Amino acid sequence: MLSRFKQRYLCGSVRRSGSKALVAAAVLAVWLMATDVWACPMCKAALGSSGRGHGDLVGGFFWSILFMLSMPFLILGGLSAYMYWLVRQARRTAAHRDDTLSGD
């Protein structure tokens, strides 16, 4: 009875502490790289290329917003097209298998 308790609860705590360490390492890595994520790449490039004025800043904001707004649609569209392709291929395979079986 005691060995079941040890296996279930003490071994589980070792696994949980391992996942806690992984989360802590991820948070530490994000915190150390915080200077890299202060601005999006397009805005950072626009600020770096603007010499006397901030004319490129508006263009940088425009393209970065356009890029960020288009990503969910592109990702969802790509995944939907892939799922549609899988269904079509499965139906084609099933029809081919049915034709082969009924032909015998």
N, C-alpha and C positions, 0 to 999 in steps of 0.2 A: 504494500500500500504506500509506503513512504517512497519507494523508488519511482512509482508512477507520479507522485507529487513532484519529485525532483526533476523527472524528465519533462513533465508538462510545464511547470512554472519556472524552474531555474534555467533550463536550456532555452526557454522562450525569452527570458530576460537577456540572455547573451545575444540572441538574434536582434532583439529590440535595441540593445545598446549599439550594435553594429550599424543599424539603420540610423540611429541618432547621430552617430559619428559621421556617416555619409552626408546627412542633412547639414550638420555643422560645417563640414568641409565645403559643401556647395555654397553655403551662406558666406563663409569666409572668402571663397574665391570670387564671388560676386562683389563683395565689399572691397576687396583689393583691386578689382578691375573697374571700380566705379568711375574713374576718370574717363574710361573708354566709352561709357554708356551715357554720358551727360547729354549728348546731342546725337541726332540721327546723322548718318554719313553724308547725306545730301546737304543738310544745313551746315555741317562742319566744313564741307568743301566750298560752299557758297561764301561762308565767312572768310575762309582762307584766300579765296581768289579775288575778293573785293578789295580794290586798292584804296581809292579816295572816297568812294561812297559805298552805300550798301545796296546797289542796284541788283547785284546777283543774289542778294538775300531773298528777295521776293520770288525770284525764279526757283531758288533752292527749296523754299517752303512749298511752292506750287507743285514741283515734281515729287517731293517727298510725301506730301499729302495724297497726291494722285496715286503714287506707288502703294502707300499703306492702305488706301481705300480699295484698290483693285485686288490686293492679295487674297482676302477671304473669298471673293468670287472666283478667282483663278484656281485656288486650292479646292474649293467645293466643286467647281466645274470639272476639274481634272479627276477628282475622286469619283464623281458621278459617271463620267465617261468611262472610267476604268471598270466600275461595277456593271455598267450597261454592257461593256465588251465581254466581261466574264459571264453574264447571264446569256448573252447571245451564243457564246462559245459552248456553254453547257447545254443549251437547247440543241445546238447543231450536233454535238456529240451524242446526245440522247436520241435524236432523230436518226442519226447514222446507225446507232446501235439497234434501234427498233427495226430499221430497214434490213439490217444484216440478219437479225433473228427471225424476222418474218419471211425472209427470202429462203431460209433453209427448209 
